[in-house]
Amino acid sequence: MARRDNAESQVANSGDARVEGDNSIANTGILVVRQFRQYFVAAPPSPWSEQLVAAAELLARQVSNQGKEQERRRGISDPYPLPLRWHTALGELSDHVANIRGTRSDAELPPLVLDGRFEDIVTVYRTVPSERLVVLGGAGSGKSIIAQRLVLDLIATPLTEANPVPVLFSVKAWNPADDRLVDWLADQILRDYHGFTAVGPDGQSVAAGLLEARRVLPVLDGFDEMAPSLYRDALRELNATDMPLVLTSRPEQYAAAVAEAGVLRRAAAIALDDLTLDDLTPYLPRTTQPSAAGRWDSFLGRLREGSAGLTSTAAGSALAIPLMVGLARAVYSNGRSAGPDPVELLDSERFASAEAVKSHLLEEFLPAVYERRPAGRSRPGEVRPAPQWEIEDVRRWLGHLARRRANQDLDVAWWLMGNDVPRSQRMLVFAVLAAVTGALAGLVVFGSIGAVVGALAVGTLGAAVGWSRGPVPARMEVRIAGRARYALPQLVAGLTGGVVVGLIGWPAVSAWGWPALAPAGGIGSALGNGLSGWIRHSDPEAEAKPVPLETLLGLAGGLAGGCAVGLIGLLADAPIGGYGGWLVLGGTIGLGFALGAALLAPTRKETVVTPTELLLSNRTYTVFQSITIGTAYGLVLAALVGPVCGIVFGLVIGLVFGVGAHAWGRWLVLGRLWLPLAGHLPWRVWVLLADAHERGVLRQAGAVYQFRHDLLQRKLAEGRDRDRSNRFRS
């Protein structure tokens, strides 16, 4: 009997179909509901601490892969790393030894000895008890190389709470007047790495959580490249946190900041030394083919004839700087008998000073890398091979990218290039293109009156798009497999917003006419977008913005869409129809918007963020959303006015949405059309950037490009400004 009761209990709990009668049906229903919940309802997230551990490991892998690739492209180990050295910087640029050691004792403490060379950087850093280090060196002295090597060597050690993930940040882009340090660092991680947008229990992203939990070691490169007016605020902000960090700077700029804001608290400092003739003698001949090594031997022998050391000559003083050694390699280590000979640098009449030598190397760097290297090969999924550029064209194009403007990001980011165009020109370009598009669409559907109204309405919208600055690109890809449990809630949210448009729109339009559709669309879209944003906060793969911001964006988009449909309905004198039809039409629009949120997910985390990957990903995102939105509005307009109107204006609305609301759409108009037409960039802009990166003119920093060095950027910008001035005078 007991055995039978136990068997019945097991069958009842499992919902086995062998149970007869009503219990069978009930248990089968429970099983179906359970399976539905398991499939469609997201599993409860793992504890926040476990998410941070996994995120730290993911970040470490991406940082390591990116850093190794950049060292390879820059030839740091070819043929071997330059023997960079440094000494302990004492005096007013370091804090008190007791503060660095974290001791309360007033007794005299022995000074920290931090002298070392390239391969010792991790050992030296770990000698600093506070784990706060300032690396000082002149322009081109190797600060960035040391910072990158520190990151790679630290990341090779096992990750623990005591060993956070070192991440290299180009701090020149930070404005401490606008962003707190931790907020800016979190934004940079979100921009340059995959998989850190998920939101924790307190509403902060994983990136911010890693920083708060001290799982990230910021390595801040390029303090001296910030605007001088920001030095004081930046140093005060750095002193407001006691997190471990590394900061690189030129000594003069750092000293100026210290004079205003005080020393970086609890931080030790090291100062990079110049290279010596003994460093260059074995190194430079090995950078070229054996048949051409004699040129360097002859050059170095001439330098050694004097007894005053490397810096006794103009050429030697220039080559005491690692950056200039790299440029000299590019110019003279070409392995061809007909190429230039480095002995020319010893001509005291032509090169009377070290600055003249530096200027010559900077000037000849571009011709050297573009004349003597083949066009870069494309990788799978990247751009096509580059053509053979004309060097004067390259100077003009890169000079345009190198020019600095007030309140402008110094990174070479494709989505920011449009902001480079003066606002008046942007407004004109977008207004003209939009007016022509609107006029053609209005002419096809409504005749001459429609052409005038379409040109005015769409042209005004285009001018507004041109007035605004470009949005930051989202990294999304269309993904169906594995998205079901996240797609269903988004579809529900979108349909809810669309139905609300119908519920409000029908009585509003019935009472006040077609223009009343604009506020109805805004209210419904705000509700749908807000719900969608709220749902995304529980999706570990979602790009989650704050819900109020999502609601505001939905309101703006709904007002614009409702205004467009209302205007077309007014022109066509379309019948209002019945309530049921409006609910169906509202649901159709809601479904179109919902598909964009339901089937789009961030790019796979295993993919390293690169400028190319970001552009291709945002292109997918833009095209997919433009198609879904254009189709939804096209179906509604086809039902209200007619199929021709639906097809024509569906295309127009999709096009306007793609260009106005997405980074890739704006890039297409400004980066691929206007800037080449104006002669500032080539038609194949992206090929130019990727090829310049391959040749070593640009370096990659996550999702953006940067010039190899600030000196090279300034040289190119000066040349561009000089050319523009000469053309203006002539």
JORA-V132663 format. One record per helix or strand. SS is the DSSP state (helix for helix, strand for strand). FROM is the first residue (numbers start at 1). TO is the last residue. If there is no record, write none. Layout:
ss=SS from=FROM to=TO
ss=SS from=FROM to=TO
This chain:
ss=helix from=2 to=14
ss=helix from=22 to=40
ss=helix from=48 to=74
ss=strand from=85 to=88
ss=helix from=91 to=93
ss=helix from=97 to=101
ss=strand from=116 to=117
ss=helix from=118 to=127
ss=strand from=132 to=136
ss=helix from=143 to=155
ss=strand from=160 to=160
ss=strand from=163 to=163
ss=strand from=165 to=170
ss=helix from=171 to=173
ss=helix from=181 to=192
ss=strand from=199 to=199
ss=strand from=205 to=205
ss=helix from=206 to=212
ss=strand from=216 to=221
ss=helix from=223 to=225
ss=helix from=228 to=239
ss=strand from=245 to=249
ss=helix from=251 to=261
ss=strand from=268 to=272
ss=helix from=277 to=287
ss=helix from=290 to=304
ss=helix from=310 to=312
ss=helix from=314 to=319
ss=helix from=322 to=332
ss=helix from=342 to=346
ss=helix from=354 to=372
ss=helix from=391 to=402
ss=strand from=412 to=412
ss=helix from=414 to=420
ss=helix from=423 to=446
ss=helix from=448 to=467
ss=strand from=476 to=478
ss=helix from=484 to=512
ss=helix from=514 to=536
ss=helix from=547 to=572
ss=helix from=579 to=598
ss=strand from=600 to=602
ss=helix from=611 to=640
ss=helix from=643 to=661
ss=helix from=663 to=677
ss=helix from=685 to=695
ss=strand from=698 to=701
ss=strand from=704 to=707
ss=helix from=710 to=729
